[in-house]
């Protein structure tokens, strides 16, 4: 949701998040379960508001290009069309 509205993002480095965001491009990424790393990312957002908002704008652009329902539907259709139904 934050990506779609262009808000600054702090995301833990779990695989699902890393599929959607990239540290320093569309989000700040912190090491999962690392409180000091999360604290540093929060300080980054606070200390560099303009830069954080630019990451949010990048995230929105990426989300619209990659995660828009029409785009996702098209990707599913293309992927499914590669498989031919086998006779039973």
C-alpha positions as CSV (number, residue, x, y, z in Angstrom):
1,X,0.0,0.0,0.0
2,X,2.8,2.4,0.8
3,X,4.3,1.8,-2.6
4,X,1.1,2.7,-4.4
5,X,0.8,6.0,-2.6
6,X,4.5,6.9,-2.7
7,X,5.2,6.9,1.0
8,X,8.8,6.3,2.2
9,X,9.2,2.6,3.0
10,X,11.3,0.8,5.6
11,X,11.1,-2.9,4.9
12,X,12.8,-5.9,6.5
13,X,15.0,-8.0,4.2
14,X,12.7,-11.0,3.9
15,X,12.4,-12.5,0.4
16,X,8.9,-11.3,-0.2
17,X,9.8,-7.7,0.5
18,X,13.0,-7.9,-1.6
19,X,10.9,-9.0,-4.6
20,X,9.1,-5.6,-4.4
21,X,11.7,-3.1,-3.2
22,X,15.4,-2.4,-3.5
23,X,17.4,-0.7,-0.8
24,X,18.3,2.9,-1.7
25,X,16.1,2.8,-4.9
26,X,12.6,2.3,-3.7
27,X,13.0,1.7,0.1
28,X,15.2,1.5,3.0
29,X,15.8,-2.2,3.8
30,X,16.8,-3.3,7.3
31,X,18.1,-6.7,8.5
32,X,15.2,-8.7,10.0
33,X,15.2,-8.9,13.8
34,X,18.0,-6.3,14.0
35,X,16.7,-3.4,16.2
36,X,19.8,-1.2,15.7
37,X,19.6,-1.6,11.9
38,X,15.9,-0.7,12.0
39,X,16.7,2.3,14.2
40,X,19.3,3.5,11.7
41,X,16.8,3.2,8.8
42,X,14.3,5.2,10.9
43,X,16.9,7.9,11.5
44,X,17.6,8.0,7.8
45,X,14.0,8.8,7.0
46,X,13.9,11.4,9.7
47,X,17.2,13.1,8.7
48,X,16.7,13.0,5.0
49,X,13.1,13.7,4.4
50,X,13.6,14.8,0.8
51,X,15.6,11.7,-0.1
52,X,13.1,9.5,1.6
53,X,10.2,11.1,-0.4
54,X,12.2,10.5,-3.6
55,X,12.5,6.8,-2.7
56,X,8.7,6.8,-2.1
57,X,8.2,8.3,-5.6
58,X,10.4,5.7,-7.1
59,X,8.4,3.0,-5.2
60,X,5.2,4.3,-6.6
61,X,6.5,4.3,-10.2
62,X,7.7,0.7,-9.8
63,X,4.5,-0.4,-8.2
64,X,2.4,1.1,-11.1
65,X,4.7,-0.5,-13.6
66,X,4.9,-3.9,-11.9
67,X,2.0,-4.5,-9.6
68,X,-0.9,-2.8,-11.3
69,X,-3.8,-5.3,-11.6
70,X,-3.9,-5.0,-15.4
71,X,-0.2,-5.6,-15.6
72,X,-0.3,-8.6,-13.2
73,X,-3.3,-10.1,-15.0
74,X,-1.4,-9.8,-18.3
75,X,1.6,-11.5,-16.8
76,X,-0.6,-14.4,-15.5
77,X,-2.3,-14.7,-18.8
78,X,1.0,-14.9,-20.7
79,X,2.5,-17.4,-18.2
80,X,-0.6,-19.6,-18.4
81,X,-0.7,-19.5,-22.2
82,X,2.7,-21.1,-22.3
83,X,1.3,-24.3,-20.8
84,X,-0.8,-26.5,-23.1
85,X,-3.5,-28.6,-21.6
86,X,-2.6,-32.2,-21.6
87,X,-5.2,-34.8,-22.6
88,X,-6.3,-36.9,-19.7
